[in-house]
Amino acid sequence: MFASDLIESSWSWSFLPGQLPTEYLPFKELARVYSHKQKNAEAIDYYERAISLMKGDQTWLVDILRCRIVRLRTQYAQSIACIQSVKIPSSGDPAQIPYELGLTYVASGNKQNARAKYEQLKQMKSSLAEDLLRQINDMK
């Protein structure tokens, strides 16, 4: 059984048949799972659904998800520029930017730059460092 199977089945218990969640988080998490499975079309669809449910005070997170969509479309240079333009509020996690850049470098096959972002996350003592390292280690 895959993590996505667990996530999807646990969410299906939370909603009536045919009823969709009204919060963005289930869609965002499904998008992340599909992205890890390299099912980009499905991931893009779920990110777009998540964005449509987000509130105005989550602008920075909407921007991050839009940058992820650009990355999933394999437009890596545009994704990097997109991520670099995101303004993280004081309540947000500043490690999100190097993490997103690292993911883009992984997706584009640039192991050296991905590793540099991992080192940056490690110096920040971010929990995102280990996730990025796993993805770097999974690179072909």
Contacts in CASP RR format, 6 or more apart in sequence:
PFRMAT RR
TARGET T0000
AUTHOR 0000-0000-0000
METHOD contacts of the structure
MODEL  1
MFASDLIESSWSWSFLPGQLPTEYLPFKELARVYSHKQKNAEAIDYYERA
ISLMKGDQTWLVDILRCRIVRLRTQYAQSIACIQSVKIPSSGDPAQIPYE
LGLTYVASGNKQNARAKYEQLKQMKSSLAEDLLRQINDMK
2 37 0 8 1.000
3 33 0 8 1.000
4 30 0 8 1.000
4 33 0 8 1.000
4 34 0 8 1.000
4 37 0 8 1.000
7 29 0 8 1.000
7 30 0 8 1.000
7 33 0 8 1.000
8 30 0 8 1.000
11 21 0 8 1.000
11 26 0 8 1.000
11 30 0 8 1.000
14 21 0 8 1.000
15 21 0 8 1.000
21 27 0 8 1.000
21 53 0 8 1.000
22 53 0 8 1.000
23 53 0 8 1.000
24 49 0 8 1.000
24 50 0 8 1.000
24 51 0 8 1.000
24 53 0 8 1.000
24 54 0 8 1.000
24 58 0 8 1.000
25 50 0 8 1.000
27 46 0 8 1.000
27 47 0 8 1.000
27 49 0 8 1.000
27 50 0 8 1.000
27 53 0 8 1.000
28 46 0 8 1.000
28 47 0 8 1.000
28 50 0 8 1.000
28 65 0 8 1.000
30 46 0 8 1.000
31 42 0 8 1.000
31 43 0 8 1.000
31 44 0 8 1.000
31 45 0 8 1.000
31 46 0 8 1.000
31 47 0 8 1.000
31 50 0 8 1.000
31 65 0 8 1.000
31 68 0 8 1.000
32 43 0 8 1.000
34 40 0 8 1.000
34 42 0 8 1.000
34 43 0 8 1.000
34 46 0 8 1.000
35 43 0 8 1.000
35 68 0 8 1.000
35 72 0 8 1.000
40 72 0 8 1.000
40 73 0 8 1.000
43 68 0 8 1.000
43 72 0 8 1.000
44 69 0 8 1.000
44 72 0 8 1.000
44 73 0 8 1.000
47 65 0 8 1.000
47 68 0 8 1.000
47 69 0 8 1.000
47 72 0 8 1.000
48 69 0 8 1.000
50 65 0 8 1.000
51 62 0 8 1.000
51 65 0 8 1.000
51 66 0 8 1.000
54 61 0 8 1.000
54 62 0 8 1.000
54 65 0 8 1.000
56 62 0 8 1.000
60 86 0 8 1.000
60 87 0 8 1.000
60 88 0 8 1.000
60 89 0 8 1.000
60 92 0 8 1.000
63 82 0 8 1.000
63 85 0 8 1.000
63 86 0 8 1.000
63 87 0 8 1.000
64 83 0 8 1.000
64 86 0 8 1.000
64 96 0 8 1.000
64 100 0 8 1.000
66 82 0 8 1.000
67 79 0 8 1.000
67 82 0 8 1.000
67 83 0 8 1.000
67 86 0 8 1.000
67 100 0 8 1.000
68 79 0 8 1.000
68 100 0 8 1.000
68 103 0 8 1.000
70 78 0 8 1.000
70 79 0 8 1.000
70 82 0 8 1.000
71 79 0 8 1.000
71 103 0 8 1.000
71 104 0 8 1.000
71 107 0 8 1.000
74 107 0 8 1.000
76 104 0 8 1.000
76 107 0 8 1.000
76 108 0 8 1.000
79 104 0 8 1.000
80 101 0 8 1.000
80 104 0 8 1.000
83 97 0 8 1.000
83 100 0 8 1.000
83 101 0 8 1.000
83 104 0 8 1.000
84 97 0 8 1.000
84 101 0 8 1.000
86 96 0 8 1.000
86 97 0 8 1.000
86 100 0 8 1.000
88 94 0 8 1.000
88 96 0 8 1.000
88 97 0 8 1.000
93 126 0 8 1.000
93 128 0 8 1.000
94 124 0 8 1.000
95 121 0 8 1.000
95 124 0 8 1.000
95 126 0 8 1.000
95 128 0 8 1.000
95 129 0 8 1.000
96 128 0 8 1.000
98 117 0 8 1.000
98 120 0 8 1.000
98 121 0 8 1.000
98 124 0 8 1.000
98 126 0 8 1.000
99 117 0 8 1.000
99 121 0 8 1.000
99 126 0 8 1.000
99 128 0 8 1.000
99 131 0 8 1.000
99 132 0 8 1.000
101 113 0 8 1.000
101 117 0 8 1.000
102 113 0 8 1.000
102 114 0 8 1.000
102 117 0 8 1.000
102 118 0 8 1.000
102 132 0 8 1.000
103 114 0 8 1.000
103 132 0 8 1.000
103 135 0 8 1.000
105 111 0 8 1.000
105 113 0 8 1.000
105 114 0 8 1.000
105 117 0 8 1.000
106 114 0 8 1.000
106 132 0 8 1.000
106 135 0 8 1.000
106 136 0 8 1.000
106 139 0 8 1.000
109 139 0 8 1.000
111 136 0 8 1.000
111 139 0 8 1.000
114 132 0 8 1.000
114 135 0 8 1.000
114 136 0 8 1.000
114 139 0 8 1.000
115 136 0 8 1.000
117 132 0 8 1.000
118 129 0 8 1.000
118 132 0 8 1.000
118 133 0 8 1.000
118 136 0 8 1.000
121 128 0 8 1.000
121 129 0 8 1.000
121 132 0 8 1.000
122 129 0 8 1.000
END
